[in-house]
Amino acid sequence: MNKRSLIGLLSGVVLGVFCVLGAHLRMGDQATGVFLFATWLNRVIMGLMIGFYSPVSNKLISSGLRGAVLGFMVSLSLFVGTDFLDLTGFIAGIIYGVIIDIVCTKYGIQK
């Protein structure tokens, strides 16, 4: 596992915790443990997917756009799984994709 993929994984784990906390605050008792775990796992998978992606460009604007696209694709699976009810989580996933890719691009360069 290279530095970029490790940073992606750790970013996904940390942002997944924030996403679970946000989902629990938004949904209260309606958020089951399975849903919260699926939300966290979705962010971890997003971090791995972005971390394993080898960028062509190291420009932060390119990585932000790439992260938005990859975040959209991964978050769409959870959004569809909620019957399109968790729009806030879907939008957060796109934003998290941008954050993860920018962090991976900025700090994941092998020296």
C-alpha positions in Angstrom: 0.0 0.0 0.0 1.6 3.3 -1.1 1.4 6.6 0.8 -1.5 7.9 -1.3 -3.7 4.9 -0.7 -2.9 4.9 3.0 -3.8 8.6 3.3 -7.0 7.9 1.3 -8.0 5.1 3.6 -7.3 7.1 6.8 -9.2 10.1 5.4 -12.2 7.9 4.5 -12.2 6.4 8.0 -12.1 9.8 9.7 -14.6 11.4 7.4 -16.8 8.3 7.7 -17.0 8.9 11.5 -18.1 12.5 10.9 -20.7 11.3 8.4 -22.0 8.7 10.9 -22.3 11.4 13.6 -24.1 13.7 11.2 -26.5 11.0 10.0 -27.3 10.1 13.6 -28.0 13.7 14.5 -30.2 14.2 11.5 -32.1 11.0 11.7 -32.1 10.1 15.4 -33.7 6.8 16.2 -34.5 6.2 12.5 -30.8 5.6 11.8 -30.2 1.9 12.4 -26.8 0.5 13.2 -26.7 -1.2 9.8 -27.4 2.1 8.1 -24.8 3.9 10.1 -22.2 1.1 9.4 -23.1 1.3 5.7 -22.6 5.0 5.7 -19.2 4.7 7.4 -18.2 1.8 5.0 -19.2 3.9 2.0 -16.8 6.7 3.0 -14.0 4.1 3.7 -14.5 2.6 0.2 -14.5 6.2 -1.2 -11.2 6.9 0.5 -9.7 3.6 -0.8 -11.0 4.2 -4.4 -9.6 7.7 -4.5 -6.3 6.6 -2.8 -5.7 3.8 -5.2 -6.4 6.1 -8.2 -3.1 7.2 -9.8 -3.6 10.9 -10.8 -2.4 12.1 -14.1 -2.1 15.7 -12.8 -1.1 16.9 -9.3 -2.9 20.2 -9.7 -5.3 20.7 -6.8 -8.1 22.0 -9.0 -7.9 18.8 -11.1 -7.9 16.7 -8.0 -10.9 18.5 -6.6 -12.9 17.9 -9.7 -11.7 14.2 -9.9 -12.7 13.8 -6.2 -16.1 15.3 -6.9 -16.7 12.8 -9.7 -15.5 9.8 -7.7 -17.4 11.0 -4.6 -20.5 11.3 -6.7 -20.1 7.8 -8.0 -19.5 6.1 -4.6 -22.1 8.2 -2.7 -24.7 7.4 -5.4 -24.8 3.8 -4.3 -25.8 4.8 -0.7 -28.2 7.4 -2.0 -30.0 4.9 -4.1 -30.0 2.4 -1.2 -32.0 5.0 0.9 -34.6 5.3 -1.9 -33.2 8.8 -2.6 -34.1 10.1 0.9 -30.7 11.0 2.3 -29.8 14.0 0.1 -27.7 15.6 2.8 -25.5 12.4 3.0 -25.2 12.3 -0.8 -24.1 15.9 -1.0 -21.7 15.4 1.9 -20.2 12.4 0.0 -19.4 14.5 -3.0 -17.7 17.1 -0.7 -15.8 14.4 1.1 -14.6 13.1 -2.2 -13.2 16.5 -3.0 -11.5 16.7 0.4 -10.1 13.2 0.2 -8.6 13.7 -3.3 -7.1 17.0 -2.5 -5.5 15.7 0.7 -4.2 12.6 -1.1 -2.8 14.7 -3.9 -1.2 17.2 -1.6 0.3 14.8 0.9 0.5 11.5 -0.9 3.2 12.3 -3.3 6.2 9.9 -3.0 9.5 11.7 -2.5 
